[in-house]
Amino acid sequence: MPEPVSFSDPSLSVARDTLIRRGLRLSQLRLLVALRDTGQVSGAAAQVGMTQPAASRLLAELERTVEARLYDRHARGVTLTTAGHTLADRAEAMLHGLDDAHHQIAALSSGTRGTVRIGSVTGPAVELVLPVIRELRVTYPDIELSVHIDTSDKLSDALTAGDLDFFIGRVPEGMDPHAITLEEVGPEPVSLVARLEHPLSRKAQPAIADCLAYDWVMQPKNGLLRRTAEAYLLRNGYTLPERILSTSSMLLTLAIICETNAIAPIARSAANFYAGADAFGGRIRQLNVAEDLSVVPYSLIYLRSVEASPAVTRVLTLIRRKINEKTIEGAFGA
């Protein structure tokens, strides 16, 4: 019984490119496909842009290379043999594949195709990234996006590890400022949110003191948004909420808000989105308190040592455009 052939067998790799080693050229394959389509050596020569004598010479060389007769002459022109049809069909598929590869390379080079990995804290994800995603789906559908939402420290770790192309957030302690490029965007306003039928909705002008009578849902300790909210309360002479449920999950935060009388501070852009009639059935409301509460400015952050691909550059350009539009509208840090 014969032994199985290994794909790592050197003799197999030689067999795979025998025709190339014998001198097979793309011009010969193009000519053979044209010969099949036209049935005339003169017509095939004209189609590929060469003289008839040159075409005849190339075809003769091709037959010697493949060691088979590829066409028969007759009164009206030529007809490919079975071997000729087999080679012409394979040649056409290969040439089409090369054309497709060229188009894909051109798309990658122009930034109309590629993969872009974005990181963002919650507010900018809604305010900046979401509109860019909508635009890209229409204008550049071949750009594949992945979006990672997390805290700035987790996003900076992912950027340093090479898992993100850039992120929108803040520079955490311990991140080397010399390794990054930073484009400041603006402060991130924060809103206190509650369920639509919350008891405070019956008060015309609720105060922060009223909010402290209820449970709060906030980030774990040392989370930036939590530290910002707690510092704001203390700075304005209030005590901290007595009962705090800690979670980093926005989904869980909103679920608790919808089902209980708890209150949560979240980015205002996210609050505007979730309080809309189409989000969560319009079951979230923003409380008209602490309207000057905001987190320190966030930025567009990417590694200085990594050259952005054309697709990443295109997405960054769109995000910068959205930032400029929001700045003109006065959306950042009123």
Secondary structure, DSSP 8 states (H G I E B T S, - for coil): ------TT-HHHHHHHTHHHHTT--HHHHHHHHHHHHHS-HHHHHHHHT--HHHHHHHHHHHHHHHTS--EEEETTEEEE-HHHHHHHHHHHHHHHHHHHHHHHHHHHHHTSSEEEEEEE-HHHIIIIIHHHHHHHHHH-TTEEEEEEE--HHHHHHHHHTTS-SEEEE---TT--GGGEEEEEEEEEEEEEEEETT-GGGGSSS--HHHHTTS-EEE-STT-HHHHHHHHHHHHTT----S-EEE---HHHHHHHHHHSS-BEEEEHHHHHHHTSTTSGGG-EEE-SS-TT-EEEEEEEEEETTS---HHHHHHHHHHHHHHHHHHHHT-S--
